[in-house]
Amino acid sequence: MHFSASVPNFYVQEHFPYWGHVEVLENPLEPEVVGGRLPVRDAPGFGVALREEALRDFAFARIDLA
């Protein structure tokens, strides 16, 4: 997102909002998309975080290094 926003002649950033990933994100972009424009957040990348509790059933191994 940040790279795309910083290139003056960048034209299209693909985004697939309907692939079921919204349920596993803490702060998805979809509510903030207005007129086909994605917001550029302060966080790295798309600025989202995973909801670990939503993914817990799909984990096949947990490694605890502590």
mmCIF file as Biopython writes it, N, C-alpha, C and O atoms, coordinates in Angstrom:
data_model
#
loop_
_atom_site.group_PDB
_atom_site.id
_atom_site.type_symbol
_atom_site.label_atom_id
_atom_site.label_alt_id
_atom_site.label_comp_id
_atom_site.label_asym_id
_atom_site.label_entity_id
_atom_site.label_seq_id
_atom_site.pdbx_PDB_ins_code
_atom_site.Cartn_x
_atom_site.Cartn_y
_atom_site.Cartn_z
_atom_site.occupancy
_atom_site.B_iso_or_equiv
_atom_site.auth_seq_id
_atom_site.auth_asym_id
_atom_site.pdbx_PDB_model_num
ATOM 1   N N  . MET A ? 1  ? 0.818   -1.186  0.000   1.0 0.0 1  A 1 
ATOM 2   C CA . MET A ? 1  ? 0.000   0.000   0.000   1.0 0.0 1  A 1 
ATOM 3   C C  . MET A ? 1  ? 0.862   1.250   0.000   1.0 0.0 1  A 1 
ATOM 4   O O  . MET A ? 1  ? 0.623   2.174   -0.777  1.0 0.0 1  A 1 
ATOM 5   N N  . HIS A ? 2  ? 1.853   1.281   0.860   1.0 0.0 2  A 1 
ATOM 6   C CA . HIS A ? 2  ? 2.690   2.468   0.958   1.0 0.0 2  A 1 
ATOM 7   C C  . HIS A ? 2  ? 3.504   2.681   -0.320  1.0 0.0 2  A 1 
ATOM 8   O O  . HIS A ? 2  ? 3.655   3.811   -0.784  1.0 0.0 2  A 1 
ATOM 9   N N  . PHE A ? 3  ? 4.022   1.598   -0.880  1.0 0.0 3  A 1 
ATOM 10  C CA . PHE A ? 3  ? 4.767   1.721   -2.131  1.0 0.0 3  A 1 
ATOM 11  C C  . PHE A ? 3  ? 3.853   2.211   -3.248  1.0 0.0 3  A 1 
ATOM 12  O O  . PHE A ? 3  ? 4.207   3.115   -4.004  1.0 0.0 3  A 1 
ATOM 13  N N  . SER A ? 4  ? 2.685   1.610   -3.342  1.0 0.0 4  A 1 
ATOM 14  C CA . SER A ? 4  ? 1.737   2.010   -4.387  1.0 0.0 4  A 1 
ATOM 15  C C  . SER A ? 4  ? 1.374   3.483   -4.270  1.0 0.0 4  A 1 
ATOM 16  O O  . SER A ? 4  ? 1.279   4.186   -5.276  1.0 0.0 4  A 1 
ATOM 17  N N  . ALA A ? 5  ? 1.173   3.945   -3.051  1.0 0.0 5  A 1 
ATOM 18  C CA . ALA A ? 5  ? 0.785   5.338   -2.840  1.0 0.0 5  A 1 
ATOM 19  C C  . ALA A ? 5  ? 1.929   6.307   -3.121  1.0 0.0 5  A 1 
ATOM 20  O O  . ALA A ? 5  ? 1.694   7.478   -3.419  1.0 0.0 5  A 1 
ATOM 21  N N  . SER A ? 6  ? 3.161   5.823   -3.025  1.0 0.0 6  A 1 
ATOM 22  C CA . SER A ? 6  ? 4.298   6.728   -3.204  1.0 0.0 6  A 1 
ATOM 23  C C  . SER A ? 6  ? 4.778   6.844   -4.654  1.0 0.0 6  A 1 
ATOM 24  O O  . SER A ? 6  ? 5.574   7.730   -4.966  1.0 0.0 6  A 1 
ATOM 25  N N  . VAL A ? 7  ? 4.311   5.969   -5.536  1.0 0.0 7  A 1 
ATOM 26  C CA . VAL A ? 7  ? 4.732   6.015   -6.938  1.0 0.0 7  A 1 
ATOM 27  C C  . VAL A ? 7  ? 3.761   6.923   -7.705  1.0 0.0 7  A 1 
ATOM 28  O O  . VAL A ? 7  ? 2.568   6.627   -7.763  1.0 0.0 7  A 1 
ATOM 29  N N  . PRO A ? 8  ? 4.248   8.014   -8.289  1.0 0.0 8  A 1 
ATOM 30  C CA . PRO A ? 8  ? 3.364   8.988   -8.930  1.0 0.0 8  A 1 
ATOM 31  C C  . PRO A ? 8  ? 2.514   8.432   -10.079 1.0 0.0 8  A 1 
ATOM 32  O O  . PRO A ? 8  ? 1.378   8.863   -10.271 1.0 0.0 8  A 1 
ATOM 33  N N  . ASN A ? 9  ? 3.059   7.481   -10.839 1.0 0.0 9  A 1 
ATOM 34  C CA . ASN A ? 9  ? 2.291   6.967   -11.971 1.0 0.0 9  A 1 
ATOM 35  C C  . ASN A ? 9  ? 1.718   5.572   -11.707 1.0 0.0 9  A 1 
ATOM 36  O O  . ASN A ? 9  ? 1.412   4.836   -12.646 1.0 0.0 9  A 1 
ATOM 37  N N  . PHE A ? 10 ? 1.574   5.216   -10.446 1.0 0.0 10 A 1 
ATOM 38  C CA . PHE A ? 10 ? 0.951   3.932   -10.110 1.0 0.0 10 A 1 
ATOM 39  C C  . PHE A ? 10 ? -0.539  4.047   -10.388 1.0 0.0 10 A 1 
ATOM 40  O O  . PHE A ? 10 ? -1.173  5.032   -10.010 1.0 0.0 10 A 1 
ATOM 41  N N  . TYR A ? 11 ? -1.106  3.029   -11.057 1.0 0.0 11 A 1 
ATOM 42  C CA . TYR A ? 11 ? -2.493  3.164   -11.508 1.0 0.0 11 A 1 
ATOM 43  C C  . TYR A ? 11 ? -3.476  2.309   -10.713 1.0 0.0 11 A 1 
ATOM 44  O O  . TYR A ? 11 ? -4.496  2.826   -10.258 1.0 0.0 11 A 1 
ATOM 45  N N  . VAL A ? 12 ? -3.200  1.011   -10.533 1.0 0.0 12 A 1 
ATOM 46  C CA . VAL A ? 12 ? -4.185  0.110   -9.924  1.0 0.0 12 A 1 
ATOM 47  C C  . VAL A ? 12 ? -3.541  -0.759  -8.849  1.0 0.0 12 A 1 
ATOM 48  O O  . VAL A ? 12 ? -2.492  -1.364  -9.068  1.0 0.0 12 A 1 
ATOM 49  N N  . GLN A ? 13 ? -4.185  -0.813  -7.684  1.0 0.0 13 A 1 
ATOM 50  C CA . GLN A ? 13 ? -3.801  -1.742  -6.624  1.0 0.0 13 A 1 
ATOM 51  C C  . GLN A ? 13 ? -4.939  -2.749  -6.514  1.0 0.0 13 A 1 
ATOM 52  O O  . GLN A ? 13 ? -6.053  -2.391  -6.132  1.0 0.0 13 A 1 
ATOM 53  N N  . GLU A ? 14 ? -4.661  -4.003  -6.847  1.0 0.0 14 A 1 
ATOM 54  C CA . GLU A ? 14 ? -5.716  -5.008  -6.774  1.0 0.0 14 A 1 
ATOM 55  C C  . GLU A ? 14 ? -6.039  -5.324  -5.321  1.0 0.0 14 A 1 
ATOM 56  O O  . GLU A ? 14 ? -5.166  -5.367  -4.454  1.0 0.0 14 A 1 
ATOM 57  N N  . HIS A ? 15 ? -7.320  -5.540  -5.095  1.0 0.0 15 A 1 
ATOM 58  C CA . HIS A ? 15 ? -7.809  -5.854  -3.752  1.0 0.0 15 A 1 
ATOM 59  C C  . HIS A ? 15 ? -9.018  -6.751  -3.920  1.0 0.0 15 A 1 
ATOM 60  O O  . HIS A ? 15 ? -9.929  -6.436  -4.686  1.0 0.0 15 A 1 
ATOM 61  N N  . PHE A ? 16 ? -9.033  -7.869  -3.206  1.0 0.0 16 A 1 
ATOM 62  C CA . PHE A ? 16 ? -10.112 -8.853  -3.345  1.0 0.0 16 A 1 
ATOM 63  C C  . PHE A ? 16 ? -10.859 -8.955  -2.027  1.0 0.0 16 A 1 
ATOM 64  O O  . PHE A ? 16 ? -10.532 -9.809  -1.203  1.0 0.0 16 A 1 
ATOM 65  N N  . PRO A ? 17 ? -11.845 -8.114  -1.812  1.0 0.0 17 A 1 
ATOM 66  C CA . PRO A ? 17 ? -12.498 -8.038  -0.502  1.0 0.0 17 A 1 
ATOM 67  C C  . PRO A ? 17 ? -13.482 -9.157  -0.187  1.0 0.0 17 A 1 
ATOM 68  O O  . PRO A ? 17 ? -13.968 -9.227  0.942   1.0 0.0 17 A 1 
ATOM 69  N N  . TYR A ? 18 ? -13.788 -10.011 -1.110  1.0 0.0 18 A 1 
ATOM 70  C CA . TYR A ? 18 ? -14.848 -10.988 -0.868  1.0 0.0 18 A 1 
ATOM 71  C C  . TYR A ? 18 ? -14.337 -12.416 -0.837  1.0 0.0 18 A 1 
ATOM 72  O O  . TYR A ? 18 ? -15.074 -13.336 -1.192  1.0 0.0 18 A 1 
ATOM 73  N N  . TRP A ? 19 ? -13.102 -12.627 -0.423  1.0 0.0 19 A 1 
ATOM 74  C CA . TRP A ? 19 ? -12.537 -13.976 -0.406  1.0 0.0 19 A 1 
ATOM 75  C C  . TRP A ? 19 ? -12.556 -14.601 0.974   1.0 0.0 19 A 1 
ATOM 76  O O  . TRP A ? 19 ? -11.836 -15.569 1.218   1.0 0.0 19 A 1 
ATOM 77  N N  . GLY A ? 20 ? -13.368 -14.070 1.888   1.0 0.0 20 A 1 
ATOM 78  C CA . GLY A ? 20 ? -13.534 -14.680 3.192   1.0 0.0 20 A 1 
ATOM 79  C C  . GLY A ? 20 ? -12.479 -14.333 4.214   1.0 0.0 20 A 1 
ATOM 80  O O  . GLY A ? 20 ? -12.506 -14.865 5.324   1.0 0.0 20 A 1 
ATOM 81  N N  . HIS A ? 21 ? -11.558 -13.464 3.880   1.0 0.0 21 A 1 
ATOM 82  C CA . HIS A ? 21 ? -10.509 -13.129 4.833   1.0 0.0 21 A 1 
ATOM 83  C C  . HIS A ? 21 ? -10.964 -12.121 5.875   1.0 0.0 21 A 1 
ATOM 84  O O  . HIS A ? 21 ? -10.296 -11.959 6.897   1.0 0.0 21 A 1 
ATOM 85  N N  . VAL A ? 22 ? -12.063 -11.450 5.651   1.0 0.0 22 A 1 
ATOM 86  C CA . VAL A ? 22 ? -12.526 -10.398 6.552   1.0 0.0 22 A 1 
ATOM 87  C C  . VAL A ? 22 ? -12.811 -10.946 7.951   1.0 0.0 22 A 1 
ATOM 88  O O  . VAL A ? 22 ? -12.607 -10.244 8.941   1.0 0.0 22 A 1 
ATOM 89  N N  . GLU A ? 23 ? -13.278 -12.183 8.040   1.0 0.0 23 A 1 
ATOM 90  C CA . GLU A ? 23 ? -13.637 -12.760 9.329   1.0 0.0 23 A 1 
ATOM 91  C C  . GLU A ? 23 ? -12.428 -13.021 10.218  1.0 0.0 23 A 1 
ATOM 92  O O  . GLU A ? 23 ? -12.585 -13.156 11.432  1.0 0.0 23 A 1 
ATOM 93  N N  . VAL A ? 24 ? -11.242 -13.096 9.656   1.0 0.0 24 A 1 
ATOM 94  C CA . VAL A ? 24 ? -10.051 -13.402 10.447  1.0 0.0 24 A 1 
ATOM 95  C C  . VAL A ? 24 ? -9.178  -12.174 10.690  1.0 0.0 24 A 1 
ATOM 96  O O  . VAL A ? 24 ? -8.054  -12.307 11.172  1.0 0.0 24 A 1 
ATOM 97  N N  . LEU A ? 25 ? -9.676  -10.982 10.364  1.0 0.0 25 A 1 
ATOM 98  C CA . LEU A ? 25 ? -8.900  -9.761  10.555  1.0 0.0 25 A 1 
ATOM 99  C C  . LEU A ? 25 ? -9.477  -8.912  11.682  1.0 0.0 25 A 1 
ATOM 100 O O  . LEU A ? 25 ? -10.692 -8.826  11.857  1.0 0.0 25 A 1 
ATOM 101 N N  . GLU A ? 26 ? -8.589  -8.293  12.434  1.0 0.0 26 A 1 
ATOM 102 C CA . GLU A ? 26 ? -9.009  -7.394  13.516  1.0 0.0 26 A 1 
ATOM 103 C C  . GLU A ? 26 ? -9.613  -6.109  12.963  1.0 0.0 26 A 1 
ATOM 104 O O  . GLU A ? 26 ? -10.654 -5.658  13.440  1.0 0.0 26 A 1 
ATOM 105 N N  . ASN A ? 27 ? -8.982  -5.530  11.986  1.0 0.0 27 A 1 
ATOM 106 C CA . ASN A ? 27 ? -9.407  -4.230  11.459  1.0 0.0 27 A 1 
ATOM 107 C C  . ASN A ? 27 ? -9.353  -4.243  9.930   1.0 0.0 27 A 1 
ATOM 108 O O  . ASN A ? 27 ? -8.460  -3.636  9.338   1.0 0.0 27 A 1 
ATOM 109 N N  . PRO A ? 28 ? -10.308 -4.935  9.284   1.0 0.0 28 A 1 
ATOM 110 C CA . PRO A ? 28 ? -10.279 -5.040  7.822   1.0 0.0 28 A 1 
ATOM 111 C C  . PRO A ? 28 ? -10.453 -3.684  7.139   1.0 0.0 28 A 1 
ATOM 112 O O  . PRO A ? 28 ? -10.998 -2.743  7.716   1.0 0.0 28 A 1 
ATOM 113 N N  . LEU A ? 29 ? -9.982  -3.609  5.913   1.0 0.0 29 A 1 
ATOM 114 C CA . LEU A ? 29 ? -10.075 -2.378  5.128   1.0 0.0 29 A 1 
ATOM 115 C C  . LEU A ? 29 ? -11.475 -2.100  4.593   1.0 0.0 29 A 1 
ATOM 116 O O  . LEU A ? 29 ? -11.832 -0.946  4.357   1.0 0.0 29 A 1 
ATOM 117 N N  . GLU A ? 30 ? -12.255 -3.133  4.404   1.0 0.0 30 A 1 
ATOM 118 C CA . GLU A ? 30 ? -13.519 -3.018  3.683   1.0 0.0 30 A 1 
ATOM 119 C C  . GLU A ? 30 ? -14.426 -1.891  4.163   1.0 0.0 30 A 1 
ATOM 120 O O  . GLU A ? 30 ? -14.988 -1.186  3.325   1.0 0.0 30 A 1 
ATOM 121 N N  . PRO A ? 31 ? -14.599 -1.682  5.477   1.0 0.0 31 A 1 
ATOM 122 C CA . PRO A ? 31 ? -15.480 -0.583  5.893   1.0 0.0 31 A 1 
ATOM 123 C C  . PRO A ? 31 ? -14.956 0.803   5.511   1.0 0.0 31 A 1 
ATOM 124 O O  . PRO A ? 31 ? -15.723 1.765   5.471   1.0 0.0 31 A 1 
ATOM 125 N N  . GLU A ? 32 ? -13.650 0.910   5.229   1.0 0.0 32 A 1 
ATOM 126 C CA . GLU A ? 32 ? -13.055 2.204   4.913   1.0 0.0 32 A 1 
ATOM 127 C C  . GLU A ? 32 ? -12.903 2.469   3.416   1.0 0.0 32 A 1 
ATOM 128 O O  . GLU A ? 32 ? -12.507 3.567   3.027   1.0 0.0 32 A 1 
ATOM 129 N N  . VAL A ? 33 ? -13.211 1.481   2.569   1.0 0.0 33 A 1 
ATOM 130 C CA . VAL A ? 33 ? -13.107 1.678   1.120   1.0 0.0 33 A 1 
ATOM 131 C C  . VAL A ? 33 ? -14.281 2.541   0.667   1.0 0.0 33 A 1 
ATOM 132 O O  . VAL A ? 33 ? -15.443 2.183   0.862   1.0 0.0 33 A 1 
ATOM 133 N N  . VAL A ? 34 ? -13.963 3.674   0.063   1.0 0.0 34 A 1 
ATOM 134 C CA . VAL A ? 34 ? -14.997 4.600   -0.403  1.0 0.0 34 A 1 
ATOM 135 C C  . VAL A ? 34 ? -14.699 4.953   -1.851  1.0 0.0 34 A 1 
ATOM 136 O O  . VAL A ? 34 ? -13.610 5.428   -2.173  1.0 0.0 34 A 1 
ATOM 137 N N  . GLY A ? 35 ? -15.660 4.721   -2.709  1.0 0.0 35 A 1 
ATOM 138 C CA . GLY A ? 35 ? -15.489 5.060   -4.120  1.0 0.0 35 A 1 
ATOM 139 C C  . GLY A ? 35 ? -14.368 4.280   -4.782  1.0 0.0 35 A 1 
ATOM 140 O O  . GLY A ? 35 ? -13.740 4.773   -5.719  1.0 0.0 35 A 1 
ATOM 141 N N  . GLY A ? 36 ? -14.109 3.067   -4.305  1.0 0.0 36 A 1 
ATOM 142 C CA . GLY A ? 36 ? -13.060 2.250   -4.883  1.0 0.0 36 A 1 
ATOM 143 C C  . GLY A ? 36 ? -11.658 2.642   -4.449  1.0 0.0 36 A 1 
ATOM 144 O O  . GLY A ? 36 ? -10.679 2.174   -5.030  1.0 0.0 36 A 1 
ATOM 145 N N  . ARG A ? 37 ? -11.546 3.480   -3.454  1.0 0.0 37 A 1 
ATOM 146 C CA . ARG A ? 37 ? -10.234 3.933   -2.983  1.0 0.0 37 A 1 
ATOM 147 C C  . ARG A ? 37 ? -9.916  3.313   -1.631  1.0 0.0 37 A 1 
ATOM 148 O O  . ARG A ? 37 ? -10.715 3.381   -0.696  1.0 0.0 37 A 1 
ATOM 149 N N  . LEU A ? 38 ? -8.725  2.703   -1.543  1.0 0.0 38 A 1 
ATOM 150 C CA . LEU A ? 38 ? -8.256  2.104   -0.300  1.0 0.0 38 A 1 
ATOM 151 C C  . LEU A ? 38 ? -7.520  3.151   0.523   1.0 0.0 38 A 1 
ATOM 152 O O  . LEU A ? 38 ? -6.745  3.934   -0.026  1.0 0.0 38 A 1 
ATOM 153 N N  . PRO A ? 39 ? -7.749  3.175   1.824   1.0 0.0 39 A 1 
ATOM 154 C CA . PRO A ? 39 ? -6.995  4.108   2.654   1.0 0.0 39 A 1 
ATOM 155 C C  . PRO A ? 39 ? -5.561  3.616   2.854   1.0 0.0 39 A 1 
ATOM 156 O O  . PRO A ? 39 ? -5.319  2.410   2.879   1.0 0.0 39 A 1 
ATOM 157 N N  . VAL A ? 40 ? -4.629  4.524   2.993   1.0 0.0 40 A 1 
ATOM 158 C CA . VAL A ? 40 ? -3.248  4.160   3.324   1.0 0.0 40 A 1 
ATOM 159 C C  . VAL A ? 40 ? -3.094  4.424   4.816   1.0 0.0 40 A 1 
ATOM 160 O O  . VAL A ? 40 ? -3.125  5.569   5.266   1.0 0.0 40 A 1 
ATOM 161 N N  . ARG A ? 41 ? -2.929  3.355   5.565   1.0 0.0 41 A 1 
ATOM 162 C CA . ARG A ? 41 ? -2.853  3.459   7.022   1.0 0.0 41 A 1 
ATOM 163 C C  . ARG A ? 41 ? -1.413  3.682   7.484   1.0 0.0 41 A 1 
ATOM 164 O O  . ARG A ? 41 ? -0.470  3.580   6.700   1.0 0.0 41 A 1 
ATOM 165 N N  . ASP A ? 42 ? -1.271  3.984   8.757   1.0 0.0 42 A 1 
ATOM 166 C CA . ASP A ? 42 ? 0.050   4.189   9.348   1.0 0.0 42 A 1 
ATOM 167 C C  . ASP A ? 42 ? 0.785   2.874   9.588   1.0 0.0 42 A 1 
ATOM 168 O O  . ASP A ? 42 ? 2.014   2.857   9.658   1.0 0.0 42 A 1 
ATOM 169 N N  . ALA A ? 43 ? 0.051   1.779   9.714   1.0 0.0 43 A 1 
ATOM 170 C CA . ALA A ? 43 ? 0.662   0.469   9.976   1.0 0.0 43 A 1 
ATOM 171 C C  . ALA A ? 43 ? 1.295   -0.087  8.701   1.0 0.0 43 A 1 
ATOM 172 O O  . ALA A ? 43 ? 0.903   0.313   7.605   1.0 0.0 43 A 1 
ATOM 173 N N  . PRO A ? 44 ? 2.262   -0.997  8.817   1.0 0.0 44 A 1 
ATOM 174 C CA . PRO A ? 44 ? 2.903   -1.586  7.636   1.0 0.0 44 A 1 
ATOM 175 C C  . PRO A ? 44 ? 1.920   -2.392  6.787   1.0 0.0 44 A 1 
ATOM 176 O O  . PRO A ? 44 ? 0.922   -2.903  7.295   1.0 0.0 44 A 1 
ATOM 177 N N  . GLY A ? 45 ? 2.206   -2.498  5.512   1.0 0.0 45 A 1 
ATOM 178 C CA . GLY A ? 45 ? 1.382   -3.310  4.599   1.0 0.0 45 A 1 
ATOM 179 C C  . GLY A ? 45 ? -0.021  -2.760  4.473   1.0 0.0 45 A 1 
ATOM 180 O O  . GLY A ? 45 ? -0.214  -1.565  4.252   1.0 0.0 45 A 1 
ATOM 181 N N  . PHE A ? 46 ? -1.007  -3.641  4.615   1.0 0.0 46 A 1 
ATOM 182 C CA . PHE A ? 46 ? -2.403  -3.208  4.557   1.0 0.0 46 A 1 
ATOM 183 C C  . PHE A ? 46 ? -2.875  -2.647  5.888   1.0 0.0 46 A 1 
ATOM 184 O O  . PHE A ? 46 ? -3.977  -2.105  5.970   1.0 0.0 46 A 1 
ATOM 185 N N  . GLY A ? 47 ? -2.067  -2.766  6.927   1.0 0.0 47 A 1 
ATOM 186 C CA . GLY A ? 47 ? -2.422  -2.212  8.227   1.0 0.0 47 A 1 
ATOM 187 C C  . GLY A ? 47 ? -3.464  -3.027  8.963   1.0 0.0 47 A 1 
ATOM 188 O O  . GLY A ? 47 ? -4.247  -2.474  9.735   1.0 0.0 47 A 1 
ATOM 189 N N  . VAL A ? 48 ? -3.488  -4.324  8.741   1.0 0.0 48 A 1 
ATOM 190 C CA . VAL A ? 48 ? -4.448  -5.192  9.418   1.0 0.0 48 A 1 
ATOM 191 C C  . VAL A ? 48 ? -3.706  -6.168  10.326  1.0 0.0 48 A 1 
ATOM 192 O O  . VAL A ? 48 ? -2.498  -6.366  10.192  1.0 0.0 48 A 1 
ATOM 193 N N  . ALA A ? 49 ? -4.451  -6.775  11.254  1.0 0.0 49 A 1 
ATOM 194 C CA . ALA A ? 49 ? -3.893  -7.783  12.152  1.0 0.0 49 A 1 
ATOM 195 C C  . ALA A ? 49 ? -4.800  -9.005  12.137  1.0 0.0 49 A 1 
ATOM 196 O O  . ALA A ? 49 ? -6.011  -8.887  11.945  1.0 0.0 49 A 1 
ATOM 197 N N  . LEU A ? 50 ? -4.215  -10.165 12.337  1.0 0.0 50 A 1 
ATOM 198 C CA . LEU A ? 50 ? -4.991  -11.402 12.351  1.0 0.0 50 A 1 
ATOM 199 C C  . LEU A ? 50 ? -5.644  -11.621 13.713  1.0 0.0 50 A 1 
ATOM 200 O O  . LEU A ? 50 ? -5.053  -11.324 14.751  1.0 0.0 50 A 1 
ATOM 201 N N  . ARG A ? 51 ? -6.859  -12.137 13.697  1.0 0.0 51 A 1 
ATOM 202 C CA . ARG A ? 51 ? -7.545  -12.540 14.925  1.0 0.0 51 A 1 
ATOM 203 C C  . ARG A ? 51 ? -7.150  -13.984 15.198  1.0 0.0 51 A 1 
ATOM 204 O O  . ARG A ? 51 ? -7.675  -14.901 14.566  1.0 0.0 51 A 1 
ATOM 205 N N  . GLU A ? 52 ? -6.250  -14.186 16.112  1.0 0.0 52 A 1 
ATOM 206 C CA . GLU A ? 52 ? -5.731  -15.525 16.375  1.0 0.0 52 A 1 
ATOM 207 C C  . GLU A ? 52 ? -6.819  -16.494 16.816  1.0 0.0 52 A 1 
ATOM 208 O O  . GLU A ? 52 ? -6.768  -17.673 16.466  1.0 0.0 52 A 1 
ATOM 209 N N  . GLU A ? 53 ? -7.796  -16.025 17.572  1.0 0.0 53 A 1 
ATOM 210 C CA . GLU A ? 53 ? -8.864  -16.923 18.028  1.0 0.0 53 A 1 
ATOM 211 C C  . GLU A ? 53 ? -9.694  -17.441 16.857  1.0 0.0 53 A 1 
ATOM 212 O O  . GLU A ? 53 ? -10.227 -18.549 16.921  1.0 0.0 53 A 1 
ATOM 213 N N  . ALA A ? 54 ? -9.812  -16.653 15.787  1.0 0.0 54 A 1 
ATOM 214 C CA . ALA A ? 54 ? -10.564 -17.101 14.612  1.0 0.0 54 A 1 
ATOM 215 C C  . ALA A ? 54 ? -9.791  -18.147 13.820  1.0 0.0 54 A 1 
ATOM 216 O O  . ALA A ? 54 ? -10.390 -18.943 13.096  1.0 0.0 54 A 1 
ATOM 217 N N  . LEU A ? 55 ? -8.456  -18.152 13.952  1.0 0.0 55 A 1 
ATOM 218 C CA . LEU A ? 55 ? -7.617  -19.089 13.201  1.0 0.0 55 A 1 
ATOM 219 C C  . LEU A ? 55 ? -7.207  -20.311 14.020  1.0 0.0 55 A 1 
ATOM 220 O O  . LEU A ? 55 ? -6.626  -21.251 13.478  1.0 0.0 55 A 1 
ATOM 221 N N  . ARG A ? 56 ? -7.498  -20.308 15.297  1.0 0.0 56 A 1 
ATOM 222 C CA . ARG A ? 56 ? -7.047  -21.374 16.198  1.0 0.0 56 A 1 
ATOM 223 C C  . ARG A ? 56 ? -7.469  -22.766 15.727  1.0 0.0 56 A 1 
ATOM 224 O O  . ARG A ? 56 ? -6.688  -23.710 15.844  1.0 0.0 56 A 1 
ATOM 225 N N  . ASP A ? 57 ? -8.666  -22.912 15.204  1.0 0.0 57 A 1 
ATOM 226 C CA . ASP A ? 57 ? -9.157  -24.222 14.753  1.0 0.0 57 A 1 
ATOM 227 C C  . ASP A ? 57 ? -8.407  -24.732 13.526  1.0 0.0 57 A 1 
ATOM 228 O O  . ASP A ? 57 ? -8.448  -25.926 13.228  1.0 0.0 57 A 1 
ATOM 229 N N  . PHE A ? 58 ? -7.733  -23.852 12.824  1.0 0.0 58 A 1 
ATOM 230 C CA . PHE A ? 58 ? -7.040  -24.242 11.601  1.0 0.0 58 A 1 
ATOM 231 C C  . PHE A ? 58 ? -5.548  -24.476 11.802  1.0 0.0 58 A 1 
ATOM 232 O O  . PHE A ? 58 ? -4.860  -24.919 10.882  1.0 0.0 58 A 1 
ATOM 233 N N  . ALA A ? 59 ? -5.045  -24.185 12.990  1.0 0.0 59 A 1 
ATOM 234 C CA . ALA A ? 59 ? -3.620  -24.389 13.280  1.0 0.0 59 A 1 
ATOM 235 C C  . ALA A ? 59 ? -3.358  -25.882 13.459  1.0 0.0 59 A 1 
ATOM 236 O O  . ALA A ? 59 ? -4.127  -26.574 14.127  1.0 0.0 59 A 1 
ATOM 237 N N  . PHE A ? 60 ? -2.288  -26.373 12.873  1.0 0.0 60 A 1 
ATOM 238 C CA . PHE A ? 60 ? -1.977  -27.790 12.995  1.0 0.0 60 A 1 
ATOM 239 C C  . PHE A ? 60 ? -0.848  -28.036 13.979  1.0 0.0 60 A 1 
ATOM 240 O O  . PHE A ? 60 ? -0.610  -29.177 14.377  1.0 0.0 60 A 1 
ATOM 241 N N  . ALA A ? 61 ? -0.152  -26.986 14.375  1.0 0.0 61 A 1 
ATOM 242 C CA . ALA A ? 61 ? 0.914   -27.134 15.359  1.0 0.0 61 A 1 
ATOM 243 C C  . ALA A ? 61 ? 1.145   -25.798 16.048  1.0 0.0 61 A 1 
ATOM 244 O O  . ALA A ? 61 ? 1.031   -24.738 15.432  1.0 0.0 61 A 1 
ATOM 245 N N  . ARG A ? 62 ? 1.466   -25.863 17.309  1.0 0.0 62 A 1 
ATOM 246 C CA . ARG A ? 62 ? 1.799   -24.654 18.051  1.0 0.0 62 A 1 
ATOM 247 C C  . ARG A ? 62 ? 3.194   -24.838 18.635  1.0 0.0 62 A 1 
ATOM 248 O O  . ARG A ? 62 ? 3.485   -25.858 19.260  1.0 0.0 62 A 1 
ATOM 249 N N  . ILE A ? 63 ? 4.039   -23.863 18.431  1.0 0.0 63 A 1 
ATOM 250 C CA . ILE A ? 63 ? 5.387   -23.913 18.953  1.0 0.0 63 A 1 
ATOM 251 C C  . ILE A ? 63 ? 5.528   -22.855 20.031  1.0 0.0 63 A 1 
ATOM 252 O O  . ILE A ? 63 ? 5.339   -21.668 19.764  1.0 0.0 63 A 1 
ATOM 253 N N  . ASP A ? 64 ? 5.857   -23.268 21.239  1.0 0.0 64 A 1 
ATOM 254 C CA . ASP A ? 64 ? 6.031   -22.352 22.345  1.0 0.0 64 A 1 
ATOM 255 C C  . ASP A ? 64 ? 7.512   -22.308 22.689  1.0 0.0 64 A 1 
ATOM 256 O O  . ASP A ? 64 ? 8.053   -23.280 23.216  1.0 0.0 64 A 1 
ATOM 257 N N  . LEU A ? 65 ? 8.165   -21.208 22.401  1.0 0.0 65 A 1 
ATOM 258 C CA . LEU A ? 65 ? 9.594   -21.082 22.631  1.0 0.0 65 A 1 
ATOM 259 C C  . LEU A ? 65 ? 9.926   -20.597 24.037  1.0 0.0 65 A 1 
ATOM 260 O O  . LEU A ? 65 ? 11.097  -20.544 24.412  1.0 0.0 65 A 1 
ATOM 261 N N  . ALA A ? 66 ? 8.921   -20.248 24.808  1.0 0.0 66 A 1 
ATOM 262 C CA . ALA A ? 66 ? 9.166   -19.738 26.162  1.0 0.0 66 A 1 
ATOM 263 C C  . ALA A ? 66 ? 9.457   -20.835 27.153  1.0 0.0 66 A 1 
ATOM 264 O O  . ALA A ? 66 ? 9.683   -20.560 28.331  1.0 0.0 66 A 1 
#
